Amino acid sequence: MQSRLLKRALIIFVAGFILLLIGLAAAWYLREPAPPPQSRIDGGSTGEARIGGPFELTDQNGELRRARHFSGQYMLIYFGFTFCPDVCPTALTNMTQALDLLEEGAPAKANQVVPIFITVDPERDTVEEMASYAEHFHPDLVALTGTKDQIAAAAKQYRVYYEKVEDASASNYLMDHSSYIYLMGPEGEYLTHYTHQTPADELAEGLERYIK
């Protein structure tokens, strides 16, 4: 009798533990933005990656920029915000260093790449703020901002997740956002993506491999 009770208790314990693991896994999955699908060129899904599209934003010089203005060039795009404490600076620094490495090894290919930074925090990231921030990174960096609707439209095209994280101080809030560096082809087609943690040398190798 006692053996049967112990066996039943063990079964209940194991079942409960499994349910707990399933619950934790589900919570993590819902919290973490899913990475964008791979295009055929990456050896992933054979379907066409639905990433990228038209946008209309303003650069750090106050000039209107549309996606079609970059036609014929490879766009290296990152969405973030200037008040980001570490993730965004890391991504932009890696982009800068990767382009410097590409310039050393394959200058003709480096000239075909336009690094682009698009804010997800238009409330604080004004044209002036973007201009000041862009000076810390690659000299060719195009820093884009716009209205809330324009940013939302651009983020939707690139499947970028972002959300304002409220803080006690209204001016010191953070932005929770996905952190991918997209490489787009000369016709605006999605080629591949990297993360903000991709080392500069690895990113440079990837650029050299994709750029014709």
Residue pairs with C-beta under 8 A, 6 or more apart in sequence:
33 161
33 178
35 180
35 193
36 49
36 51
36 158
36 159
36 180
36 182
36 190
36 193
37 44
37 45
37 47
37 49
37 50
37 51
38 44
38 45
38 49
38 192
39 45
39 48
39 49
39 189
39 190
39 191
39 192
40 46
40 47
40 48
41 191
41 192
41 210
42 191
42 192
49 190
50 159
50 190
51 157
51 158
51 159
51 182
51 190
51 193
52 67
52 157
52 158
52 182
52 184
52 188
52 189
52 190
53 67
53 157
53 158
53 188
54 66
54 67
54 68
54 157
55 66
55 67
55 118
55 144
55 150
55 153
55 154
55 157
56 64
56 65
56 66
56 146
56 150
56 153
57 64
57 65
57 118
57 144
57 145
57 146
57 150
57 151
57 154
58 64
58 65
58 127
58 144
58 145
58 146
59 65
59 127
59 130
59 142
59 143
59 144
60 127
60 130
60 131
60 134
60 142
60 143
60 144
61 127
61 131
62 127
65 142
65 144
67 188
68 188
70 114
70 116
70 188
71 186
71 187
71 188
72 186
73 112
73 113
73 114
73 186
74 112
74 113
74 114
74 183
74 184
74 185
74 186
74 191
74 207
74 210
74 211
75 113
75 114
75 116
75 182
75 183
75 184
75 188
76 95
76 99
76 113
76 114
76 115
76 116
76 181
76 182
76 183
76 184
76 207
77 116
77 117
77 118
77 158
77 181
77 182
77 184
78 88
78 91
78 92
78 95
78 115
78 116
78 117
78 118
78 179
78 180
78 181
78 182
78 196
79 117
79 118
79 119
79 120
79 154
79 155
79 158
79 160
79 162
79 177
79 178
79 180
80 87
80 88
80 91
80 92
80 117
80 118
80 119
80 120
80 175
80 177
80 179
81 88
81 119
81 120
81 121
81 124
81 125
81 175
81 177
82 88
82 119
82 121
82 124
82 125
82 129
82 130
82 133
83 121
83 124
83 125
83 174
83 175
84 174
84 175
85 174
87 179
87 196
88 179
88 196
89 136
90 196
90 197
91 179
91 181
91 195
91 196
92 115
92 117
92 136
92 137
92 138
92 141
93 137
93 200
94 181
94 196
94 198
94 199
94 200
94 203
95 115
95 137
95 138
95 141
95 181
95 203
96 115
96 137
96 138
96 141
96 200
97 200
97 204
98 200
98 201
98 203
98 204
98 207
99 110
99 113
99 115
99 138
99 140
99 204
99 207
100 138
100 200
101 200
101 201
101 204
102 109
102 110
102 113
102 204
102 207
102 208
103 110
105 204
105 208
106 208
106 211
109 207
109 208
109 211
112 186
112 211
113 207
113 211
114 140
114 142
115 137
115 138
115 140
115 141
115 142
116 141
116 142
116 143
116 144
117 130
117 133
117 134
117 137
117 141
117 142
117 143
117 144
118 144
118 145
118 151
118 154
118 155
119 125
119 130
119 143
119 144
119 145
119 151
120 151
120 155
120 160
120 162
120 175
120 177
121 164
121 175
122 145
122 146
122 147
122 148
122 150
122 151
123 148
124 171
125 133
125 145
126 145
127 145
129 145
130 143
130 144
130 145
131 143
133 143
134 141
134 142
134 143
144 154
145 151
146 154
154 160
155 161
155 162
158 182
159 178
160 177
160 178
160 180
161 176
161 177
161 178
162 175
162 176
162 177
162 178
163 175
163 176
163 177
164 173
164 175
164 176
165 173
165 174
165 175
165 176
166 173
167 173
167 174
179 195
179 196
180 193
180 194
180 195
181 193
181 194
181 195
181 196
181 198
181 203
182 190
182 192
182 193
183 190
183 191
183 192
183 193
183 194
183 206
183 207
183 210
184 190
184 191
185 191
185 210
191 210
192 206
192 210
194 202
194 203
194 206
198 206
